[in-house]
């Protein structure tokens, strides 16, 4: 597919050819779901705490006699069904965080960007260079790209302090270099703005990971073959020794 490349003023300056299957041959929705749930769970602080009926102030005296009042049977005033009582299932501080395998998260990141590219939800810009932090210039650039009123992820090839400072006060806009992208940050916003250098860096990293994976698998296969060959040679030598005996 050919993506249109824009400049900071919103004018077309070229085309960029990319195949989403280059990043990920298939989209595993279950993997994407698991990755997003993991990132959201890790964002939870888990610092809540409520009081049980044994921790709230109040007497433990029976409120009124058991029979003869016409009311339902009642014991402690601190019961969870009464105002001012404790929580029946009191909350306690807990850790919600958990982790998925590193390779699964890397694959989920590639799938997420491939899915956004296939849905034509990624806008490419030639560059986003600012001589100094200027929020007004960043707002003008986003408006010229048709991003007004949308949640936007702006991604560059490396950390740029001027770019980050220019966009940090804009509501709904987040800035993240390619190295810090994940499935949640890619799938959450309504639109994505990437520089051509950023998507080039993402493709290079994808290529490097695949080559390293092939190298590791080749080493494993080579180790298995050498182990089988040595086992055959040992068996042949043992048979020869038994024949000579």
C-alpha positions in Angstrom: 0.0 0.0 0.0 1.1 3.6 -0.7 0.8 6.1 2.1 0.8 9.8 1.4 3.6 11.8 3.1 2.7 15.3 4.3 4.8 18.2 5.5 4.2 20.3 8.6 1.9 22.5 6.7 -0.4 19.6 5.6 0.7 19.5 2.0 1.4 16.3 0.1 5.1 15.9 -0.6 5.4 12.3 -1.6 4.4 8.7 -1.2 5.6 5.9 1.1 5.2 2.3 0.1 4.8 -0.4 2.9 3.1 -3.7 3.2 1.5 -4.3 6.6 2.3 -8.0 6.3 5.9 -7.0 6.4 5.5 -6.1 10.1 3.2 -9.0 10.9 1.9 -11.7 8.5 -1.3 -12.1 10.6 -3.2 -10.3 13.3 -3.9 -12.3 16.4 -6.8 -10.5 18.2 -6.5 -12.6 21.3 -2.8 -11.7 21.7 -3.6 -8.0 21.2 -6.4 -8.2 23.8 -4.1 -9.9 26.4 -1.4 -7.4 25.8 -3.8 -4.4 26.3 -5.3 -5.9 29.4 -1.8 -6.5 30.8 -0.8 -2.9 30.2 -4.0 -1.5 31.7 -3.7 -3.8 34.8 -0.1 -2.6 35.3 -1.4 1.0 35.4 -3.6 0.3 38.4 -2.1 1.5 41.7 -4.0 -0.9 44.0 -3.6 1.5 47.0 -7.2 1.4 48.0 -8.3 0.2 51.5 -11.6 0.1 53.3 -12.6 -0.8 56.8 -14.2 -4.0 57.8 -16.9 -4.2 60.5 -14.1 -5.0 63.0 -12.3 -1.7 62.3 -15.1 0.9 62.3 -15.9 2.8 65.5 -19.0 1.9 67.4 -20.3 -0.4 70.1 -20.7 -4.1 69.8 -23.8 -4.0 72.0 -27.0 -5.6 70.6 -29.1 -2.7 69.2 -32.4 -3.9 70.7 -33.8 -7.1 72.2 -34.3 -10.1 70.0 -38.1 -10.4 70.2 -41.1 -8.3 70.7 -40.1 -5.1 68.8 -41.5 -6.0 65.4 -38.1 -5.3 63.8 -35.9 -7.7 62.1 -33.2 -9.4 64.3 -30.2 -7.1 64.6 -26.9 -7.5 66.4 -24.0 -5.1 66.1 -24.4 -1.5 65.0 -21.2 -2.0 62.9 -22.9 -4.4 60.5 -22.2 -3.9 56.9 -25.9 -3.5 56.0 -26.3 -0.4 58.2 -25.1 3.1 57.6 -21.8 3.8 59.3 -21.0 0.1 59.4 -18.0 -1.6 57.9 -17.7 -3.1 54.4 -18.8 -6.7 54.2 -15.9 -7.5 51.8 -13.4 -4.9 52.8 -10.8 -3.9 50.1 -7.2 -4.4 50.9 -4.1 -3.0 49.0 -3.0 -5.4 46.3 -0.7 -5.6 43.3 -2.5 -6.0 39.9 0.6 -6.2 37.8 1.6 -9.2 35.7 3.8 -9.8 32.7 3.6 -11.6 29.4 6.6 -13.1 27.6 8.8 -10.5 26.0 8.5 -12.0 22.5 4.7 -12.0 22.8 4.7 -8.3 23.7 7.1 -7.5 20.8 4.8 -9.4 18.4 1.7 -7.7 19.8 3.3 -4.3 19.1 4.1 -5.2 15.5 0.5 -6.5 15.0 -1.0 -3.4 16.5 0.9 -1.1 14.1 0.2 -3.4 11.1 -3.5 -3.3 12.0 -3.6 0.5 12.1 -1.7 0.7 8.8 -4.2 -1.8 7.2 -7.1 0.4 8.4 -5.4 3.5 7.0 -5.3 5.2 10.4 -1.6 6.2 10.3 -0.6 9.6 8.9 3.0 10.1 7.8 4.8 13.4 7.9 8.1 14.3 6.4 9.5 15.6 9.7 8.5 17.3 13.0 11.5 19.4 13.8 11.1 22.4 16.1 13.9 24.8 16.8 12.3 25.5 20.2 9.3 24.3 22.1 6.2 25.9 20.6 2.8 24.6 21.3 1.1 26.9 18.9 3.2 25.5 16.0 2.3 21.9 17.1 -1.4 22.7 17.2 -1.2 24.3 13.7 0.5 21.2 12.4 -2.1 18.8 13.8 -4.9 21.0 12.5 -3.4 21.0 9.0 -3.3 17.2 9.2 -7.0 17.0 10.1 -6.3 15.9 13.7 -8.3 18.6 15.5 -10.4 17.2 18.4 -8.9 13.7 18.1 -6.7 11.7 20.5 -3.4 11.4 18.7 -0.2 9.5 19.1 2.8 11.4 17.7 5.8 9.1 17.2 9.3 10.1 16.2 12.4 7.9 15.5 14.1 9.1 18.8 13.4 11.2 21.8 13.0 14.9 20.8 12.7 17.3 23.7 11.4 20.2 21.7 8.7 18.0 20.1 7.6 16.6 23.5 7.5 20.0 25.1 5.5 21.4 22.2 2.8 18.7 22.5 2.6 18.0 26.2 0.0 20.6 27.0 -2.3 19.6 24.1 -5.3 17.6 25.4 -5.5 14.1 24.0 -2.0 14.2 22.4 0.8 11.9 23.5 4.4 11.8 22.1 6.4 8.6 22.2 9.6 7.5 20.3 9.5 4.3 18.4 11.5 2.4 21.1 8.8 3.1 23.7 5.7 2.0 21.6 3.6 -0.8 22.8 0.2 -2.4 21.8 -1.8 -0.1 24.2 -0.2 3.1 23.1 -0.7 2.2 19.4 -4.3 1.0 19.7 -5.7 3.6 22.2 -5.7 6.9 20.2 -8.0 7.6 17.4 -5.2 8.5 15.0 -1.4 8.1 14.7 1.1 10.6 13.3 4.5 9.2 12.5 7.5 10.6 10.8 9.0 8.7 7.9 12.2 8.2 10.0 10.1 6.7 12.7 8.4 4.1 10.5 11.8 3.3 8.9 13.2 2.7 12.4 10.3 0.5 13.3 10.8 -1.6 10.1 14.5 -1.9 10.8 13.9 -3.1 14.3 11.4 -5.7 13.0 13.9 -6.9 10.5 16.6 -7.2 13.1 14.4 -9.2 15.5 13.4 -11.6 12.7 17.0 -12.2 11.7 18.1 -12.8 15.3 15.3 -15.3 15.7 16.3 -17.1 12.5 19.9 -17.2 13.8 18.9 -18.7 17.1 16.7 -21.3 15.5 19.5 -22.3 13.1 21.9 -22.6 16.0 19.5 -24.9 17.8 19.0 -27.0 14.7 22.8 -27.2 14.2 23.2 -28.3 17.8 20.6 -31.0 17.4 22.2 -32.3 14.2 25.7 -32.4 15.8 24.3 -34.2 18.9 22.6 -36.8 16.6 25.8 -37.3 14.6 27.9 -37.8 17.7 25.4 -40.3 19.1 25.5 -42.2 15.8 29.3 -42.2 15.8 29.4 -43.5 19.4 26.9 -46.2 18.5 29.0 -47.2 15.5 32.2 -47.4 17.5 30.6 -49.5 20.2 29.3 -51.9 17.6 32.7 -52.2 16.0 34.3 -52.9 19.4 31.7 -55.6 20.1 32.3 -57.2 16.7 36.1 -57.3 17.3 35.5 -58.9 20.7 
